[in-house]
């Protein structure tokens, strides 16, 4: 059994990617870099407010790691899928680009859009010092009640998803940012969120080979540099039908991914603090044992995003496992070699990290130039993404005059993958604020601007599950715009829509602001589908809603030519 030397501890630290709290390098993250030698950092929305702050933070982290004797620079990663999962996007940081489902919709009219968005996003990340993007999502959204993937997926057609994730990955890599396909072997066919419990997918290898594995197989052929394993169980793939998370399963992480599919790149787990791993009440083994078991299963890097005590305990658990022979020294060395190759390719040596005075002076002009390009790319992509699902009554376009009633659901956290900015959507205790949300307030203003700009032009009403009042409308109202957000999973939205349609004496426009399944099934009602216009924008980001406004008012840049990339949504 190997002696736990300082050199070996430094090597073991390379098996971890950790997150921390704050806009500056905290004492916790410094301790992890200095004493536990962690080699990778994930930045969350809570860590980034502007590009200058983010870049300064990253340079400080890198400088500290170098001072602490790290052999190679840190890999700095973030969840930048775009759309609703965009940790780096804000007014003073990265551009907001369409997410996967919106991109899939837009790609029907312009096959270059996926690559253009990935390239623009990658350039911004690289400029800030972020060298690892946990994207693209390669999951097939074959279960419409999936609570965590949804619009993060490129759709439900395996071949189309495979083509789009290849385009996205290759464009990202061209900018010098490592792509990371997730969540192997596929998180799309489940109605359980692994942040809250362990999804179990009852499929055998032949079944997932036709669907879930298709994008990953194509990405492996293309040389995807990293793959993230998911916390999902596939008992039909396990020798004794055990319920084991794929991230902790040697059968899947090594047997299927490396031996069967021939993958030789870097494997990183999804965050081990998710309940599927961390909570014994959900069948989890705990973060510390989860970290060890993931490495034993074949992962190269274990991800722990939030809690300092978990970070320390997990690293110490692996130290002990190496000493006791629980974690193969040969596998550690093979994994370390993959990590070194990965770092050499995407972050390089120390002499490439700290900018010269000339580079420092040139940064803001360069940033402004790529941001200008990004704005154009983003706008074109959003304009192409909006889909006009139906308008049998020929309601659109609206005339830019009169008054409109806008109904929006209350803002709420979509799921734990959507990283809320701290203190914006939630109060000090973490409770969701009773608010229309910034995106829907912006949408109201966007509509108002088309109607002359007066406050009275838009009557913005927030409806909720507790709202049982019969709606009433002034005779001067020219139209009602009714926003749905995943109403297939919240029937109260459809119930309220029926009340509005019954009471309105004017045209009704329905906007699906997230998944486009809102009117699927009898709850949607054939009468509603026949008499109302139905538009889908696939995400409730400000630019997606702005493009929807442009379509509603018939502006020439938005044709409504996007295509819904999930077959079950078109009725």
Secondary structure as UniProt FT lines:
FT   HELIX           6..13
FT   TURN            14..15
FT   STRAND          16..18
FT   HELIX           27..34
FT   STRAND          40..43
FT   HELIX           45..47
FT   HELIX           51..67
FT   TURN            68..69
FT   STRAND          75..78
FT   STRAND          80..82
FT   TURN            83..84
FT   STRAND          85..86
FT   TURN            87..88
FT   HELIX           100..106
FT   TURN            107..109
FT   TURN            111..112
FT   HELIX           113..128
FT   STRAND          132..133
FT   TURN            144..145
FT   HELIX           150..152
FT   HELIX           158..174
FT   TURN            175..176
FT   STRAND          178..184
FT   TURN            194..196
FT   STRAND          199..200
FT   HELIX           205..210
FT   HELIX           212..222
FT   STRAND          226..229
FT   STRAND          232..233
FT   HELIX           235..237
FT   TURN            239..240
FT   HELIX           246..248
FT   HELIX           251..260
FT   STRAND          266..271
FT   TURN            272..273
FT   HELIX           275..278
FT   HELIX           280..282
FT   HELIX           287..297
FT   STRAND          301..304
FT   HELIX           308..324
FT   HELIX           329..346
FT   HELIX           350..352
FT   HELIX           357..385
FT   STRAND          387..390
FT   TURN            392..393
FT   STRAND          403..409
FT   TURN            416..417
FT   TURN            422..424
FT   TURN            428..429
FT   HELIX           438..450
FT   TURN            451..452
FT   HELIX           455..457
FT   STRAND          458..463
FT   TURN            465..466
FT   TURN            475..476
FT   STRAND          477..484
FT   HELIX           487..489
FT   HELIX           491..503
FT   STRAND          507..512
FT   TURN            516..519
FT   TURN            522..524
FT   HELIX           526..531
FT   STRAND          533..536
FT   HELIX           542..552
FT   TURN            553..554
FT   TURN            556..557
FT   HELIX           567..569
//
